[in-house]
Amino acid sequence: MNPTYQIKQSDTVVDLPKMVGSGYGAFWKSRNFYRVVKGSRGSKKSKTIALNFIVRLLKYPWSNLLVVRRYSNTNKQSTYTDFKWAVNRLKVAHKFKFNESLPEITVVDTGQKILFRGLDDELKITSITVDVGSLCWAWFEECYQVETEDKFSTVVESIRGSIDAPDFFKQVTISFNPWNDRHWLKRAFFDEETKRDDTFAITTTFRCNEWLDDVDIKRYEDLYITNPRRARIVCDGEWGVAEGLIYENVTVKNFDKDELLGSGRYELAIGLDFGFTHDPTALCCSLIDEANKEIYVFDEGYKVGLITKQVAELIQSKGYAKSTIIADSAEPRLIQELRTEYGISRIKESRKGKDSIMAGVSKLQGYSIFVHPSCTNIMDEFYSYCYQQDKEGNWLNKPEDKNNHLMDALRYSLQCIESGKAIVKSKSLLGIR
């Protein structure tokens, strides 16, 4: 990385080492068609990429950028905000016009665009055009949420055409947190035998982020002691560890909940695990096809520090106030309050007893579990929920009591269907508004 970078369309000089810091020099300069960063949380991936594209757009007047996430509405609170931060840090905000409603960002002097789209309908992305230059760059943020390589490739096809400029290049930038080692991203960009041609791929960690405060650093370092397996993912940016994993029967899959309901084969199952100051309240919502032993997880709630009223508001906001909900029986007072004071009338206590956890785990292992890509928290738990080990490293037939809030909620929810099959014909019969 050069110590300074002269922006072509202004007199601004950017000291990149001071602005970006360490760990991303080769990534910043890469012109490979695929530029990929797998990084741990807190490794400044998104902020660095936003800075990089702002500098590039000002340098190359022929360039335009397409920013893609799995869902379009998630861009506004993530990547769009990152670009606002980047132009202010670079002191070039006056050179950009921000359109909050679309959202969209325009270079004032040239008309170049930063366009934000979601994979809600990837075919619409392929028809995008720009007025100035070429749509030559794309950034896939949180790319682990893209469930298939084919869907990714469809969007990549929109990066086409050429410009008669000596410095012209096309590029697809990909960023994501480490995910299960069976994800297509590993095969496509990190495995030497199968990775795509013209790929530059790196793994970054929180250690290359000089701007983390002492509290954050200690939180990461403590994880090596409290949960070493989890630390390898969260702190070191390694792929999700499959060794000792409890659930091997989980697949991320896009599906239409309403379409499933229309088939008349599914029952609603909702489970609730209470959290307090440091643990999240976890709500897990799925549709179960008991005949074919399939579970489709379509919605989740996951938030720390909720009081009873806020738990009720979470349930109500999602439209499940009239649905049967099986909640953690360790908190009967909370269940009673939700039922009598907040109108969650069909909430019930879970049944617990000796070996009830393993009984529930064994039952879930008998299903094929499909998780909608929007349910990222439960996927985090599925890929880190492991069996305990003894001092000699032998696996025990007992789950670790960590990373299991949605796991518990899913177990509780199975009690919704234990009384026998009741075919559901419509959302109204489920209690879903």
C-alpha positions as CSV (number, residue, x, y, z in Angstrom):
1,M,0.0,0.0,0.0
2,N,1.4,3.4,-1.0
3,P,1.8,5.8,1.9
4,T,-0.3,8.4,0.1
5,Y,-2.9,8.3,-2.6
6,Q,-3.7,11.3,-4.8
7,I,-7.4,11.4,-5.6
8,K,-7.8,12.3,-9.3
9,Q,-10.9,14.5,-9.1
10,S,-9.7,16.6,-6.1
11,D,-6.8,18.0,-4.3
12,T,-7.4,15.7,-1.4
13,V,-4.4,13.6,-0.3
14,V,-5.3,10.4,1.6
15,D,-2.7,8.9,3.9
16,L,-3.8,5.3,3.6
17,P,-1.8,3.7,6.4
18,K,-3.4,6.2,8.9
19,M,-6.8,5.9,7.3
20,V,-7.0,2.1,6.8
21,G,-4.4,0.7,9.0
22,S,-2.8,-2.7,8.7
23,G,-4.0,-6.0,7.3
24,Y,-5.5,-4.9,4.0
25,G,-2.7,-3.6,1.8
26,A,-2.8,-6.4,-0.8
27,F,-6.5,-6.5,-0.7
28,W,-6.7,-2.8,-1.3
29,K,-4.5,-3.0,-4.3
30,S,-5.8,-6.2,-5.8
31,R,-7.3,-6.1,-9.3
32,N,-8.2,-9.7,-9.5
33,F,-11.7,-10.3,-10.8
34,Y,-12.7,-11.9,-7.5
35,R,-11.5,-10.1,-4.4
36,V,-12.6,-12.0,-1.3
37,V,-12.2,-11.3,2.4
38,K,-13.3,-13.7,5.1
39,G,-12.9,-12.0,8.4
40,S,-13.6,-12.4,12.0
41,R,-16.0,-10.0,13.7
42,G,-14.4,-6.7,14.4
43,S,-11.8,-7.0,11.6
44,K,-12.9,-3.8,9.9
45,K,-13.9,-5.5,6.6
46,S,-16.9,-3.3,5.7
47,K,-15.3,0.0,6.8
48,T,-12.2,-0.7,4.7
49,I,-14.1,-1.7,1.7
50,A,-16.3,1.4,1.9
51,L,-13.1,3.6,2.1
52,N,-11.6,1.7,-0.8
53,F,-14.6,2.2,-3.1
54,I,-14.9,5.9,-2.3
55,V,-11.3,6.5,-3.2
56,R,-11.7,4.4,-6.4
57,L,-14.8,6.2,-7.6
58,L,-13.1,9.5,-7.3
59,K,-10.0,8.2,-9.1
60,Y,-11.7,6.4,-12.0
61,P,-14.5,8.5,-13.6
62,W,-15.7,5.5,-15.6
63,S,-16.5,3.4,-12.6
64,N,-19.9,2.6,-11.0
65,L,-20.6,0.2,-8.1
66,L,-23.4,-2.3,-7.4
67,V,-23.7,-3.2,-3.7
68,V,-25.6,-6.4,-3.1
69,R,-27.0,-8.1,0.1
70,R,-29.4,-11.0,0.4
71,Y,-32.2,-8.6,1.2
72,S,-32.4,-5.1,-0.1
73,N,-33.7,-3.5,3.1
74,T,-30.6,-4.6,5.0
75,N,-28.4,-2.3,2.9
76,K,-29.6,0.9,4.3
77,Q,-28.6,0.1,7.9
78,S,-25.3,-1.4,6.9
79,T,-23.4,-0.7,3.6
80,Y,-25.2,2.6,2.9
81,T,-24.3,3.8,6.4
82,D,-20.7,2.6,5.9
83,F,-20.3,4.8,2.9
84,K,-21.6,7.8,4.8
85,W,-19.0,7.1,7.4
86,A,-16.3,6.7,4.7
87,V,-16.9,10.0,2.9
88,N,-16.8,11.9,6.2
89,R,-13.6,10.2,7.3
90,L,-12.0,11.0,3.9
91,K,-13.5,14.6,4.1
92,V,-15.1,14.3,0.7
93,A,-18.8,14.3,1.7
94,H,-19.4,17.4,-0.4
95,K,-18.5,15.4,-3.5
96,F,-21.3,12.9,-3.0
97,K,-25.1,13.2,-3.1
98,F,-27.0,10.7,-0.9
99,N,-30.5,9.6,-1.7
100,E,-32.0,8.1,1.4
101,S,-35.2,6.9,-0.1
102,L,-33.7,4.6,-2.8
103,P,-31.0,4.3,-1.4
104,E,-28.4,5.5,-3.9
105,I,-25.2,7.6,-3.9
106,T,-24.1,9.8,-6.7
107,V,-20.7,11.4,-7.4
108,V,-21.8,15.1,-7.9
109,D,-19.3,16.1,-10.6
110,T,-19.6,13.1,-12.8
111,G,-22.9,11.3,-12.2
112,Q,-21.2,8.0,-11.2
113,K,-23.4,5.8,-9.0
114,I,-23.3,3.5,-6.1
115,L,-26.4,1.4,-6.4
116,F,-27.8,-0.8,-3.6
117,R,-29.8,-3.9,-4.4
118,G,-31.0,-7.2,-2.7
119,L,-31.1,-10.7,-4.0
120,D,-34.9,-10.7,-3.3
121,D,-35.1,-10.9,-7.1
122,E,-31.6,-11.5,-8.6
123,L,-33.0,-11.4,-12.2
124,K,-33.9,-7.7,-11.8
125,I,-30.3,-7.0,-10.9
126,T,-29.0,-8.3,-14.3
127,S,-30.9,-5.6,-16.1
128,I,-29.4,-2.6,-14.2
129,T,-27.8,0.1,-16.4
130,V,-25.9,3.3,-15.6
131,D,-25.7,6.6,-17.4
132,V,-22.0,7.3,-17.0
133,G,-19.2,4.8,-17.7
134,S,-19.7,1.1,-16.8
135,L,-21.2,-0.9,-14.0
136,C,-17.8,-2.5,-13.5
137,W,-17.7,-3.3,-9.8
138,A,-19.9,-5.3,-7.5
139,W,-19.7,-5.8,-3.7
140,F,-21.4,-8.7,-2.1
141,E,-21.6,-8.0,1.6
142,E,-22.4,-10.8,4.1
143,C,-22.1,-13.1,1.2
144,Y,-22.6,-16.2,3.4
145,Q,-26.4,-15.4,3.2
146,V,-26.4,-16.1,-0.5
147,E,-27.6,-19.7,-0.4
148,T,-26.4,-21.0,-3.8
149,E,-23.5,-20.4,-6.1
150,D,-25.9,-20.2,-9.0
151,K,-27.7,-17.2,-7.5
152,F,-24.4,-15.5,-7.0
153,S,-23.3,-16.2,-10.5
154,T,-26.5,-14.7,-12.0
155,V,-25.6,-11.4,-10.4
156,V,-22.0,-11.5,-11.4
157,E,-23.2,-11.6,-15.1
158,S,-24.3,-8.0,-14.7
159,I,-20.7,-7.0,-14.4
160,R,-20.1,-6.8,-18.1
161,G,-19.0,-4.6,-20.9
162,S,-15.8,-2.5,-21.2
163,I,-14.6,1.1,-21.4
164,D,-11.8,2.5,-23.7
165,A,-9.6,3.5,-20.8
166,P,-6.1,2.2,-20.1
167,D,-6.7,1.7,-16.4
168,F,-10.1,0.0,-16.8
169,F,-10.8,-3.2,-14.8
170,K,-13.8,-5.1,-13.6
171,Q,-14.0,-6.7,-10.2
172,V,-16.4,-8.5,-7.8
173,T,-15.6,-7.9,-4.1
174,I,-16.9,-10.4,-1.6
175,S,-17.0,-10.1,2.2
176,F,-18.4,-12.3,4.9
177,N,-17.9,-13.6,8.4
178,P,-16.6,-17.2,8.7
179,W,-19.3,-19.7,8.1
180,N,-19.7,-23.5,8.0
181,D,-16.9,-25.2,6.1
182,R,-19.5,-26.8,3.8
183,H,-20.7,-23.5,2.4
184,W,-20.2,-23.0,-1.3
185,L,-17.9,-19.9,-0.6
186,K,-15.2,-22.1,0.7
187,R,-15.2,-24.3,-2.4
188,A,-15.5,-21.4,-4.8
189,F,-12.8,-19.1,-3.4
190,F,-10.6,-20.8,-0.8
191,D,-10.0,-24.4,-1.7
192,E,-7.0,-24.6,-4.0
193,E,-8.4,-27.5,-6.1
194,T,-11.8,-25.9,-6.8
195,K,-11.5,-22.1,-6.4
196,R,-12.4,-19.8,-9.3
197,D,-9.7,-18.5,-11.6
198,D,-8.4,-14.9,-11.0
199,T,-9.2,-15.0,-7.3
200,F,-7.5,-13.1,-4.5
201,A,-8.7,-14.3,-1.1
202,I,-7.6,-13.5,2.4
203,T,-8.7,-14.1,6.0
204,T,-8.5,-11.2,8.5
205,T,-8.9,-11.1,12.3
206,F,-9.7,-8.6,15.0
207,R,-6.0,-8.2,15.5
208,C,-5.6,-6.1,12.4
209,N,-8.1,-3.5,13.7
210,E,-6.1,-0.9,15.5
211,W,-9.2,1.0,16.5
212,L,-10.8,-1.6,18.7
213,D,-11.1,-0.4,22.2
214,D,-9.8,-2.3,25.3
215,V,-13.2,-3.6,26.2
216,D,-13.7,-5.2,22.7
217,I,-10.2,-6.7,22.7
218,K,-10.7,-8.3,26.1
219,R,-14.1,-9.7,25.0
220,Y,-12.4,-11.5,22.1
221,E,-9.4,-12.6,24.2
222,D,-11.7,-14.0,26.9
223,L,-13.4,-16.2,24.4
224,Y,-10.2,-18.2,24.0
225,I,-10.7,-19.3,27.6
226,T,-14.5,-19.6,27.8
227,N,-15.1,-21.2,24.4
228,P,-11.9,-22.0,22.4
229,R,-13.9,-23.7,19.6
230,R,-16.0,-20.6,19.2
231,A,-12.9,-18.4,19.4
232,R,-11.5,-20.0,16.3
233,I,-14.4,-18.8,14.3
234,V,-15.2,-15.4,16.0
235,C,-11.6,-14.3,16.7
236,D,-9.5,-16.1,14.2
237,G,-11.8,-16.1,11.2
238,E,-11.7,-19.8,10.7
239,W,-14.4,-21.7,9.0
240,G,-17.2,-23.1,11.2
241,V,-15.9,-26.1,13.1
242,A,-17.8,-29.3,12.2
243,E,-15.9,-31.5,14.7
244,G,-18.3,-32.5,17.5
245,L,-21.2,-30.7,15.9
246,I,-24.6,-31.8,17.1
247,Y,-26.7,-31.1,14.1
248,E,-25.4,-32.3,10.8
249,N,-28.8,-32.2,9.2
250,V,-29.2,-28.5,8.6
251,T,-29.3,-26.7,5.3
252,V,-29.7,-23.0,4.5
253,K,-32.5,-22.8,1.9
254,N,-34.6,-20.1,0.5
255,F,-38.3,-20.9,0.6
256,D,-41.7,-19.2,0.6
257,K,-43.5,-19.7,4.0
258,D,-46.9,-18.9,2.5
259,E,-46.4,-21.4,-0.3
260,L,-45.6,-24.1,2.3
261,L,-48.7,-23.2,4.2
262,G,-50.8,-23.5,1.1
263,S,-49.9,-27.1,0.7
264,G,-51.8,-28.0,3.9
265,R,-49.1,-30.3,5.2
266,Y,-47.4,-28.1,7.8
267,E,-47.9,-27.2,11.5
268,L,-46.7,-24.1,13.2
269,A,-44.1,-24.6,15.9
270,I,-42.9,-21.7,18.1
271,G,-40.5,-21.9,21.0
272,L,-39.3,-19.2,23.4
273,D,-36.2,-19.2,25.6
274,F,-36.0,-16.3,28.1
275,G,-32.9,-14.2,28.4
276,F,-31.8,-11.6,30.9
277,T,-29.0,-9.1,31.3
278,H,-26.4,-11.0,29.3
279,D,-28.3,-13.8,27.5
280,P,-30.7,-13.2,24.6
281,T,-34.4,-13.9,24.6
282,A,-34.7,-16.3,21.7
283,L,-37.8,-16.9,19.6
284,C,-37.8,-19.7,17.0
285,C,-40.6,-20.1,14.5
286,S,-40.8,-23.0,12.1
287,L,-43.2,-25.1,10.0
288,I,-43.1,-28.8,10.5
289,D,-44.0,-31.5,8.0
290,E,-44.2,-34.5,10.3
291,A,-45.0,-37.0,7.6
292,N,-41.8,-36.2,5.7
293,K,-39.8,-35.3,8.8
294,E,-38.9,-31.8,7.6
295,I,-38.6,-28.6,9.6
296,Y,-38.5,-25.2,7.9
297,V,-37.3,-22.4,10.2
298,F,-38.6,-19.2,8.8
299,D,-38.4,-16.6,11.6
300,E,-36.5,-15.8,14.7
301,G,-36.2,-13.2,17.5
302,Y,-32.9,-12.7,19.3
303,K,-32.3,-9.8,21.6
304,V,-30.5,-9.2,24.9
305,G,-31.9,-7.5,28.0
306,L,-35.6,-7.7,27.3
307,I,-38.1,-7.2,30.1
308,T,-41.4,-9.0,30.1
309,K,-43.2,-6.1,28.3
310,Q,-40.6,-6.1,25.6
311,V,-40.8,-9.9,25.1
312,A,-44.6,-9.4,24.6
313,E,-43.9,-6.6,22.1
314,L,-41.5,-8.8,20.2
315,I,-44.1,-11.6,19.9
316,Q,-46.9,-9.1,19.0
317,S,-44.8,-7.3,16.4
318,K,-44.2,-10.5,14.6
319,G,-47.9,-11.5,14.6
320,Y,-47.7,-14.5,16.9
321,A,-49.8,-13.2,19.9
322,K,-52.6,-15.7,19.2
323,S,-50.3,-18.6,18.3
324,T,-49.4,-21.5,20.5
325,I,-45.9,-20.8,22.0
326,I,-43.9,-23.2,24.1
327,A,-41.7,-21.3,26.6
328,D,-39.0,-22.2,29.0
329,S,-40.7,-23.6,32.1
330,A,-37.9,-22.4,34.3
331,E,-39.7,-19.0,34.3
332,P,-43.3,-19.7,35.2
333,R,-43.8,-16.1,36.5
334,L,-42.8,-14.6,33.1
335,I,-45.1,-17.0,31.3
336,Q,-48.0,-16.1,33.6
337,E,-47.4,-12.3,33.0
338,L,-47.3,-12.8,29.3
339,R,-50.5,-14.7,29.4
340,T,-52.6,-12.5,31.8
341,E,-51.1,-9.0,31.5
342,Y,-50.0,-8.9,27.8
343,G,-52.5,-11.1,26.0
344,I,-50.2,-13.8,24.8
345,S,-53.0,-16.2,25.7
346,R,-51.7,-19.5,24.2
347,I,-48.3,-19.5,25.7
348,K,-47.5,-22.7,27.6
349,E,-44.7,-24.1,29.7
350,S,-42.3,-26.6,28.3
351,R,-42.0,-30.0,29.8
352,K,-38.6,-30.8,31.3
353,G,-37.3,-33.8,33.1
354,K,-34.3,-36.2,33.3
355,D,-32.5,-36.4,29.9
356,S,-35.1,-34.0,28.3
357,I,-32.3,-32.1,26.5
358,M,-30.9,-35.2,24.8
359,A,-34.3,-36.5,24.1
360,G,-35.2,-33.3,22.2
361,V,-31.8,-33.3,20.5
362,S,-32.3,-36.9,19.3
363,K,-35.7,-36.1,18.0
364,L,-34.5,-33.0,16.0
365,Q,-31.7,-35.2,14.6
366,G,-34.4,-37.3,12.9
367,Y,-35.6,-34.3,10.8
368,S,-34.2,-32.6,7.7
369,I,-33.9,-29.0,8.9
370,F,-34.1,-26.1,6.4
371,V,-33.3,-22.6,7.6
372,H,-34.3,-19.5,5.7
373,P,-31.2,-17.3,5.0
374,S,-32.7,-14.4,6.9
375,C,-32.4,-16.5,10.2
376,T,-28.7,-15.8,10.7
377,N,-28.6,-16.2,14.5
378,I,-30.0,-19.7,14.5
379,M,-27.4,-20.6,11.9
380,D,-24.7,-19.2,14.1
381,E,-25.9,-21.5,16.8
382,F,-26.3,-24.6,14.6
383,Y,-22.7,-24.3,13.4
384,S,-21.3,-23.8,16.9
385,Y,-23.5,-26.1,19.1
386,C,-21.3,-29.0,19.9
387,Y,-21.0,-32.0,22.3
388,Q,-18.9,-31.7,25.4
389,Q,-15.4,-33.3,25.6
390,D,-13.7,-34.8,28.6
391,K,-10.1,-34.0,29.7
392,E,-8.8,-36.6,27.3
393,G,-10.6,-35.0,24.3
394,N,-13.3,-37.8,24.1
395,W,-16.7,-36.7,23.0
396,L,-19.5,-37.0,25.5
397,N,-23.2,-37.6,24.7
398,K,-24.0,-34.2,26.2
399,P,-24.2,-30.8,24.6
400,E,-22.2,-27.9,25.8
401,D,-24.4,-25.3,27.6
402,K,-23.3,-22.5,25.2
403,N,-24.6,-21.0,22.0
404,N,-27.9,-22.7,22.6
405,H,-30.6,-20.2,23.2
406,L,-32.4,-20.7,19.8
407,M,-31.4,-24.4,20.0
408,D,-33.5,-24.6,23.2
409,A,-36.3,-22.6,21.7
410,L,-36.4,-25.0,18.8
411,R,-36.5,-28.0,21.1
412,Y,-39.4,-26.5,23.1
413,S,-41.3,-25.8,19.9
414,L,-41.6,-29.5,19.1
415,Q,-44.1,-29.8,21.8
416,C,-46.5,-27.9,19.6
417,I,-47.1,-31.0,17.5
418,E,-46.9,-33.7,20.1
419,S,-50.7,-33.9,20.6
420,G,-51.2,-35.2,17.1
421,K,-51.3,-33.8,13.6
422,A,-53.6,-30.9,13.0
423,I,-53.4,-29.9,9.4
424,V,-53.2,-26.2,8.9
425,K,-55.0,-24.6,6.0
426,S,-54.3,-20.9,6.4
427,K,-52.3,-18.3,8.2
428,S,-55.3,-17.3,10.2
429,L,-55.7,-20.7,11.7
430,L,-52.1,-20.6,12.7
431,G,-52.5,-17.4,14.5
432,I,-50.2,-15.6,12.0
433,R,-51.6,-12.3,10.9
